[in-house]
Amino acid sequence: MSEQREEKKDEKKAADPKLVLTKFGALGCAPCKAMERAQTLEKFVEKHPNVEIKKYNTADEDWNTPRGSPFADADKLANRRKVTALPTLIFEAADGEELVRHEGGLSLRDLERMYLDALDEISPNGGDDDDGDDDGNDED
């Protein structure tokens, strides 16, 4: 019985679309540090291996962005992506289309909700058909 559950779980994970979660933060950012201490992104990706995590720090502990540093490169990318607050988390489809964005720190529970919102953007019906019987066919 547990083998069947594992197979269904594996099938569901294989069916989940590939997404990218990009986090813009800074080493001096308190909400960013809180998410790091809680290992929010690490715990999330353990549950959702279909999600690729990309992290960019735009400033050091003192909120400096020295020219020519990795911080400067991340800051330029954040500006191109119109990031106005830290942290900013962005879910994207595999093709780079932005699905949902959140400014500010998140708990694991809130990140899960954001993920579901991203999935809804890909499939607004959440994979359900219109007739309510969940058989994949919208005819009665």
Secondary structure, 3 states (H helix, E strand, C coil): CHHHHHHHHHHHHHHCCCEEEEEEECCCCHHHHHHHHHCHHHHHHHHCCCEEEEEEECCCCCCCCCCCCHHHHHHHHHHHCCCCCCCEEEEEECCCCEEEEEECCCCHHHHHHHHHHHHHHHCCCCCCCCCCCCCCCCCC
